[in-house]
């Protein structure tokens, strides 16, 4: 669960969320992503960024107003 202040959804907060998501994805699927990137000649960092953004939709958010 991710707790956010509704009035503070600035760029810094969004970057922090993507960073947390990247760590989660890398921890969970890092080896598989590296293998997939190598097999399909894709940059690992690009693939990780895309998967991290997709992963953000799986979080439960709580907004404090």
N, C-alpha and C positions, 0 to 999 in steps of 0.2 A: 504494500500500500504506500502510495506517495502522497505526502501532505504538502499542499501548496497554499500560499497566500494569494487569494484571487487578485489582489491589487499589485502583485509583484510577479508578473509573467513576462519580464523583460528578456532581452537576448542572453544575458548572463545565466538566468535561470534555465532557459531552454538549452543552452550549451551544457550546463551541469546535468540536466536530465539525459541528454544524448551521451554524455561521458559515462554516466552510471549504466545506461543501457548497453554501451559498448563493452564495459567490463563484464556485465552479466552474460552477454552473447559470447564473448571470448572465453569466459570460464566454462560455459555450457557446451559450446559448439566449436571452439577454436581449432581443434585438430581437423574436424570435418570440413570446416571452411577453408583451411589452408590446403587440404587435399583437393577440394573442389576448385579452388582458385588456380592451383597448379595444373590440374587436368584440363581446364577450360581457358587457360592463358588469360586470366583476369587478375588485376591487382588485388591483393589481399585486403589492403586498406579500404579500397572502394567497396568491396564486397562486405566488409565488416560494417562500414558506415550505412550501407543500405539495409543490412539486417538489423542494425541497432535502431534505425528509424522505424522499421517494421515492428520491432519488439516493443516500442513505446505504446503501441495499441493494446498490448496485453496487460499493461499495468492498471491497477485500480487507483484512481485519484480521489483525494479528498480535498476540497477547496474550503479554506477558512475565509469567511467574509467579514 
